[in-house]
Amino acid sequence: MKLIRFGEPGDEKPGLWIDNARRIDASAFGEDYDEAFFGSDGLERLKTWAGQNAAEAPPVSDDVRWAPCICRPSKIICAGLNYRDHAEESGMPIPDEPILFSKSVSSFCGPYDPVEIPSGSEKTDWEVELAIIVGRQAKNVTEADAMLHVAGYAVMNDYSERAWQLERGGQWLKGKGYDSFAPVGPFLTTADEIPDPADLKLWLEVNGRRMQDGHTGQMIFGVATLVSYISQFMTLLPGDIISTGTPPGVGMGIKPTPVYLQPGDVVDLGIDGLGCQRQVAQAAR
């Protein structure tokens, strides 16, 4: 099952992506895809509803905005340097434990919304990532049980302002939390349709040039490890997002001269089974 949301900010509605071909309005289900939905067996209830009603549900017009595939989560937790080759291109040591940072929930946006280049930024960078959507509260869970807490997966672009992240002191959050820096979607693919999240290709292009071409099998810490590890430090709530790191090919790592986004640049990205995104870079308003 593939969950979508659609409509303008402030007027977003739940829907489904049917047969990889059409969007339908699931407003009649009566719930949006938020913490309460995921925490109350919402996926099973939605599956039952869809089996009975999807064929007659209203279609969603092609010109209607794709919203983030879930409601704004309580938190977005990310794993840094979780691909060995990316750590090497960044000139940083391979981590012995997951490196964690957060993104502001105000950075959360739709998969085709423009990405804003902050005022004064010269180093806005891209990172295609596999996002985990938490399906059940997770606190001190074991790796053996961790996958029971995963609702599904989505594409995320972990945009970063590298000067703010690495040259301004303090934690990485400064360079990670700007508005539009966490597009998620176009849909949430439920976990039963992704039997092995360590067997997915992921890619990203800038202006049609392939920059990232990776595979989730190269992650240092896999999905179960990340869910279990993070749950030792905080309670993961239903609908929370864990972004799992990026493969090599970010702008910061290009030799001899790094390349960063400029207004008008077009970023396309995708992951097997999870769909594609596109963002057009624009100067912050």
Backbone torsions as a table, in degrees:
resi	resn	phi	psi	omega
1	MET	NA	142.3	-178.0
2	LYS	-124.7	117.5	-177.2
3	LEU	-93.8	135.0	175.0
4	ILE	-128.8	168.7	167.1
5	ARG	-137.1	154.8	-174.0
6	PHE	-148.7	160.6	178.7
7	GLY	111.0	167.5	-178.3
8	GLU	-73.3	154.1	178.4
9	PRO	-52.1	133.2	-177.4
10	GLY	90.1	-11.9	179.5
11	ASP	-138.6	42.0	-176.3
12	GLU	-87.5	145.9	-176.7
13	LYS	-129.8	155.0	178.7
14	PRO	-80.5	150.6	177.4
15	GLY	-155.3	-173.4	177.6
16	LEU	-135.9	149.9	174.8
17	TRP	-102.7	113.1	-170.2
18	ILE	-104.8	127.4	174.4
19	ASP	56.4	28.7	-179.6
20	ASN	53.0	32.1	-173.2
21	ALA	-142.5	-26.7	-174.0
22	ARG	-149.0	149.3	177.5
23	ARG	-98.6	138.1	174.6
24	ILE	-125.4	153.5	179.1
25	ASP	-85.0	121.3	178.7
26	ALA	-107.4	23.5	-179.9
27	SER	-58.1	-31.7	-178.8
28	ALA	-66.2	-16.4	174.7
29	PHE	-63.2	-29.4	172.2
30	GLY	93.6	4.3	-179.4
31	GLU	-141.8	147.5	170.9
32	ASP	-94.8	170.7	-172.3
33	TYR	-91.5	76.9	-175.7
34	ASP	-120.2	-170.6	-177.7
35	GLU	-58.9	-42.7	-179.1
36	ALA	-64.3	-38.7	178.3
37	PHE	-61.8	-54.1	-177.3
38	PHE	-65.7	-32.1	-175.9
39	GLY	-82.2	1.1	-177.5
40	SER	-131.0	41.7	179.6
41	ASP	57.0	35.3	-177.5
42	GLY	-60.9	-36.4	-179.3
43	LEU	-62.5	-41.6	179.3
44	GLU	-67.7	-40.4	179.0
45	ARG	-67.0	-38.0	177.4
46	LEU	-66.7	-39.4	178.3
47	LYS	-60.7	-42.5	178.0
48	THR	-63.9	-45.3	179.1
49	TRP	-59.8	-44.5	-177.9
50	ALA	-63.5	-39.8	179.2
51	GLY	-60.9	-28.3	-178.0
52	GLN	-95.4	-24.1	-167.7
53	ASN	-127.5	-12.4	-172.7
54	ALA	-60.2	-36.6	-176.1
55	ALA	-64.5	-29.3	-178.3
56	GLU	-103.0	-1.3	-177.3
57	ALA	-67.5	146.9	-179.0
58	PRO	-63.1	140.6	174.8
59	PRO	-74.4	158.1	175.5
60	VAL	-105.7	126.3	-177.4
61	SER	-61.0	147.6	-179.6
62	ASP	-61.9	-25.0	-175.7
63	ASP	-89.8	3.9	178.0
64	VAL	-85.4	135.7	-177.5
65	ARG	-56.5	138.4	167.8
66	TRP	-80.7	116.7	176.6
67	ALA	-87.5	171.1	170.7
68	PRO	-54.6	146.0	-171.2
69	CYS	-75.6	-10.0	172.0
70	ILE	-133.9	166.8	173.7
71	CYS	-67.3	162.3	179.0
72	ARG	-53.4	124.8	-176.7
73	PRO	-79.4	167.7	176.3
74	SER	-71.1	-28.2	178.2
75	LYS	-160.2	155.7	175.2
76	ILE	-123.7	111.7	-178.8
77	ILE	-110.4	134.3	-174.8
78	CYS	-122.6	149.2	174.4
79	ALA	-102.3	123.1	-179.9
80	GLY	-94.2	148.4	175.3
81	LEU	53.3	44.1	-175.3
82	ASN	-95.3	5.6	170.3
83	TYR	-119.1	127.8	-174.3
84	ARG	-55.7	-45.3	-177.5
85	ASP	-66.5	-31.8	178.0
86	HIS	-69.6	-39.2	176.2
87	ALA	-60.3	-41.5	-179.4
88	GLU	-66.2	-42.0	-179.8
89	GLU	-68.2	-25.2	178.7
90	SER	-84.2	-6.0	-179.4
91	GLY	71.1	29.2	-177.7
92	MET	-118.8	151.7	-178.7
93	PRO	-67.5	151.8	175.3
94	ILE	-66.9	125.7	-176.1
95	PRO	-71.2	143.9	174.4
96	ASP	-83.1	-27.2	175.4
97	GLU	-132.5	159.2	177.7
98	PRO	-56.5	134.9	172.0
99	ILE	-90.2	123.4	-175.2
100	LEU	-114.5	142.2	170.3
101	PHE	-148.6	168.1	179.7
102	SER	-117.6	158.2	169.5
103	LYS	-113.9	146.7	178.5
104	SER	-65.5	145.5	177.6
105	VAL	-68.2	-18.7	176.6
106	SER	-74.8	-8.3	174.5
107	SER	-83.2	-10.8	-176.2
108	PHE	-69.0	132.0	-178.2
109	CYS	-158.1	-178.7	-177.2
110	GLY	-81.1	162.8	-172.7
111	PRO	-71.6	-16.8	179.3
112	TYR	-119.0	8.2	175.3
113	ASP	-68.3	150.6	177.5
114	PRO	-65.4	150.2	172.0
115	VAL	-95.3	130.3	-179.5
116	GLU	-89.7	129.2	171.5
117	ILE	-87.9	117.1	-174.0
118	PRO	-60.0	152.6	176.8
119	SER	-58.1	125.9	179.9
120	GLY	85.8	-4.2	-178.8
121	SER	-73.5	138.1	173.0
122	GLU	-122.7	-1.3	-172.8
123	LYS	-138.9	48.6	175.6
124	THR	-80.5	125.2	-168.4
125	ASP	-125.2	167.4	-175.8
126	TRP	-117.4	157.2	175.5
127	GLU	-158.5	105.9	174.0
128	VAL	-74.0	134.7	-176.1
129	GLU	-144.6	149.1	169.8
130	LEU	-80.6	122.9	177.5
131	ALA	-103.2	133.9	173.5
132	ILE	-95.3	132.3	172.6
133	ILE	-103.4	120.4	-177.6
134	VAL	-73.5	134.5	-177.2
135	GLY	-106.7	-23.3	-179.9
136	ARG	-139.3	148.6	177.9
137	GLN	-53.5	134.3	-177.7
138	ALA	-127.8	117.9	178.1
139	LYS	-140.0	116.7	-179.6
140	ASN	54.9	43.1	179.4
141	VAL	-84.3	151.7	177.4
142	THR	-83.3	162.0	175.2
143	GLU	-62.0	-33.9	-179.5
144	ALA	-63.4	-31.0	-178.0
145	ASP	-101.2	-5.8	-169.7
146	ALA	-59.9	-39.3	-175.2
147	MET	-67.9	-18.4	175.8
148	LEU	-67.8	-14.6	-177.0
149	HIS	-101.5	8.1	-178.8
150	VAL	-101.9	121.3	176.3
151	ALA	-80.6	-38.8	-177.4
152	GLY	172.7	-161.9	-171.2
153	TYR	-139.5	157.3	177.8
154	ALA	-152.0	166.2	172.7
155	VAL	-81.8	139.2	171.7
156	MET	-137.0	142.6	172.4
157	ASN	-107.5	110.6	-178.3
158	ASP	-86.9	78.9	178.8
159	TYR	-65.0	148.6	-175.7
160	SER	-143.3	139.4	168.2
161	GLU	-99.9	104.6	-167.2
162	ARG	-66.3	-36.0	178.6
163	ALA	-64.5	-42.4	178.4
164	TRP	-67.0	-35.6	-177.8
165	GLN	-70.5	-43.0	-166.8
166	LEU	-115.6	-15.6	-173.1
167	GLU	-116.6	0.5	-174.8
168	ARG	-110.2	9.8	178.5
169	GLY	77.8	164.1	177.6
170	GLY	76.0	-152.0	-172.7
171	GLN	-93.3	167.7	-177.2
172	TRP	-65.9	-19.3	-175.0
173	LEU	-51.5	-34.4	-178.6
174	LYS	-55.0	-37.3	-176.9
175	GLY	-95.1	2.9	-172.3
176	LYS	-116.0	-15.7	-166.1
177	GLY	-103.9	10.4	-175.6
178	TYR	-69.1	154.7	177.4
179	ASP	-52.3	137.0	177.2
180	SER	77.4	6.9	-176.0
181	PHE	-87.1	8.2	178.0
182	ALA	-142.8	65.4	173.6
183	PRO	-69.5	133.8	-177.0
184	VAL	-131.1	131.6	-179.9
185	GLY	132.2	-165.6	18.3
186	PRO	-78.4	-19.5	178.2
187	PHE	-143.1	160.4	169.8
188	LEU	-93.3	120.1	173.3
189	THR	-94.1	124.0	-175.8
190	THR	-66.4	153.8	-171.5
191	ALA	-59.4	-30.0	-178.4
192	ASP	-66.7	-19.6	178.8
193	GLU	-92.3	-5.5	177.7
194	ILE	-123.5	79.0	-173.8
195	PRO	-63.3	-27.4	-179.3
196	ASP	-137.2	94.3	-179.8
197	PRO	-66.8	-8.2	175.6
198	ALA	-90.9	13.1	-178.7
199	ASP	-132.4	53.2	-178.0
200	LEU	-128.0	135.5	172.3
201	LYS	-85.5	142.3	175.4
202	LEU	-136.6	146.8	-171.7
203	TRP	-150.6	161.0	176.7
204	LEU	-151.5	140.1	177.3
205	GLU	-126.4	147.0	172.7
206	VAL	-120.9	118.9	-178.2
207	ASN	53.7	38.6	177.0
208	GLY	83.0	-2.3	179.2
209	ARG	-97.6	123.9	-179.7
210	ARG	-68.4	118.7	-178.6
211	MET	-107.2	-39.2	179.6
212	GLN	-123.6	135.4	-179.4
213	ASP	-148.1	88.0	-170.7
214	GLY	-125.6	-173.6	-177.6
215	HIS	-146.9	133.2	-176.8
216	THR	-65.3	-14.3	174.9
217	GLY	-65.1	-13.8	179.6
218	GLN	-91.0	2.2	177.8
219	MET	-64.7	139.6	177.8
220	ILE	-72.0	-44.4	179.0
221	PHE	-118.1	119.7	-175.3
222	GLY	-80.0	-177.4	-174.2
223	VAL	-59.4	-50.6	-178.2
224	ALA	-62.1	-40.4	179.1
225	THR	-62.4	-44.6	-178.2
226	LEU	-64.9	-46.0	-180.0
227	VAL	-59.7	-47.6	-179.6
228	SER	-63.3	-47.0	-176.4
229	TYR	-62.0	-49.3	-177.6
230	ILE	-63.5	-35.1	-177.9
231	SER	-68.4	-11.2	175.0
232	GLN	-76.2	-23.5	-172.9
233	PHE	-105.9	-18.8	-179.5
234	MET	-160.5	155.4	174.9
235	THR	-81.2	122.5	175.4
236	LEU	-85.1	127.8	-177.3
237	LEU	-99.6	154.2	176.9
238	PRO	-54.9	132.8	-178.1
239	GLY	91.2	-8.6	174.6
240	ASP	-64.6	156.1	-179.8
241	ILE	-115.1	134.4	169.3
242	ILE	-117.2	118.8	176.8
243	SER	-99.3	133.6	-159.0
244	THR	-101.1	11.1	178.3
245	GLY	100.6	169.7	-172.3
246	THR	-127.0	148.9	174.7
247	PRO	-76.7	175.3	179.3
248	PRO	-65.1	161.6	177.5
249	GLY	115.8	12.1	176.6
250	VAL	-73.5	159.7	-177.4
251	GLY	-60.5	-36.4	-179.2
252	MET	-60.7	-28.3	-174.1
253	GLY	-90.4	-1.9	-177.4
254	ILE	-72.0	131.0	-179.1
255	LYS	-111.3	145.0	0.0
256	PRO	-83.9	-11.5	-175.4
257	THR	-123.1	117.3	177.6
258	PRO	-57.6	154.2	179.7
259	VAL	-122.6	131.7	179.8
260	TYR	-126.6	165.7	-173.7
261	LEU	-73.3	144.5	175.9
262	GLN	-123.8	155.1	176.6
263	PRO	-53.2	134.2	-178.6
264	GLY	96.5	-16.4	176.9
265	ASP	-64.3	146.0	-179.0
266	VAL	-114.8	125.6	-178.6
267	VAL	-112.2	119.9	175.0
268	ASP	-114.7	141.5	-179.0
269	LEU	-155.6	160.7	179.3
270	GLY	-169.8	167.5	178.7
271	ILE	-139.9	141.0	178.0
272	ASP	-48.0	127.7	174.2
273	GLY	77.2	-4.2	-174.8
274	LEU	-119.6	0.0	176.1
275	GLY	87.3	-171.6	-174.5
276	CYS	-129.1	156.0	174.9
277	GLN	-123.3	162.8	169.2
278	ARG	-147.1	130.2	172.6
279	GLN	-126.4	138.8	172.1
280	VAL	-103.8	127.1	-177.6
281	ALA	-75.4	137.4	175.7
282	GLN	-141.5	152.7	177.0
283	ALA	-65.4	142.7	-179.9
284	ALA	-57.7	140.2	179.7
285	ARG	-88.3	NA	NA
